[in-house]
Amino acid sequence: MYDFNGRALVMTGANGGISRAIAVEFHACGANMVLTDLNEQALRDFARELDPSGERIAVAKVDVTQSAEADAAARLCNERFGGIDFLVTSAGHFPKSPTRDMTDEEWHRIIAINLDGTFYISRAVMPYLREGSAMVHVASLAGHAGVIWHSHYGAAKGGVLAFARSLAKELAPRTRVNCVSPGIIDTPMVRAIMESDGDTWLANTLLKRMGEPREVATVVSFLCSDGAGFLTGETIHINGGLYIAS
């Protein structure tokens, strides 16, 4: 368990399965948090369960495809907690669509959610980042290996990986920037995929099981901690051996 007392996290897509586990982990480490998502009521209910006092968690409805809403979330964290120490970009959408049938609107929507949104919130927090701060962008195995019927998602996550490497160079030494690339993690989004292709995914996963959201959350907290103080511009794969990269 890391000591994040007095430090502040901004996280997008905070109502997702992995994101909720990250919020639980950071709360246990003592962090203050601004959690954002489109589903504001569900997020408020979750925040109330996690922090009944409301002293350490602020919630905001944010559409990550709208830069002004990202700016407002960053300002909220600065006003509420006096600055920003951590950013985790976890907003994402993973619809199935064969490329030959994909509409312009589908392509642009998925790029906007998964890539534009990462840019908007990263830019928004920069004026408020404190010394020793860290960003962790949630990418995906799809950004490395590609996933059939999800070329828009794979392209967006590949963009996130490249964007993070560039940011690591721009923001050093004040801020470290890294990525995590989860494989099949037991979340509602992935369960739908497992219903049709689960046997194949598990057969190709060396550990022969799905990952748990907390197994992603603990890696994210490590990347934000002083224990990862000499680590930037890197990606950690969390996939049980489904995809092995050097």
C-alpha positions, 0 to 999 in steps of 0.5 A: 500500500502506497502513501498518497495522503495529501495528493490528488487524482483526476480519473476519467471513465471512473464508473468502469470496472477497472476504474472503480478498482483504481478508485478503491485502491487510491482511496485506500492509499489516502488520495483525494480524487476527482472522478469523472464519467458520463453516468453521474448518478451511478458515480455519485452513488459509488463515491458515497459508498467509498467516502461517505463524508464526501471530503476526499472525493469530488464527482463531475459529469464529463463527456471526454470528447468535449474539451471544455468539460475536461478543462472544468474537471481539471479546474475542479481538482485544483480548486478543491485539492490545491493541485493535481498529482495523478491523472488516470485516463480510463474512459473507453468504448469498445463496440464491435464493427467490421471495418468494411461496414464501419460508418464515418460516424462510428470511426470518429466516435471511437477515436474521439472517446479513446484518443481525443479524450485522452488528449483533452484531459491530459492538456487540461491538467498540465497547468496544475500538475505538481512536482513529482506528478504522474500520468497513467493512460489505460491503453489496451492489448488492442493497441499492440496486437490489434483486435478483429472487428475493432479496428477503430478501437485498436487504432485509438489505443495505438495512438494513446501509446504513442501520445504517452511516449511523446508526453513523457518527453515533454513533461519530464522531469516534473511529471512521469507518463506511463501506460498500462495495457490490460488484456481480458479483465473481468469487467462488464465490457469484456464479459460480452466478448467472452460470451462469444470468443471466451474459449479462444481468449482463455486458450491463448492466455498462459495463466488460463484465467481472466484478470481481476480489476484490482490486478490492474489497479495495483499496477496503476498505483505502483506507476504513480508511486515513488517506487516507480520514480525512475520509470517513464515512457513505458507500458506495462502489459497486464494480460496473463501472458496473452501477449508477451512484449519486450 
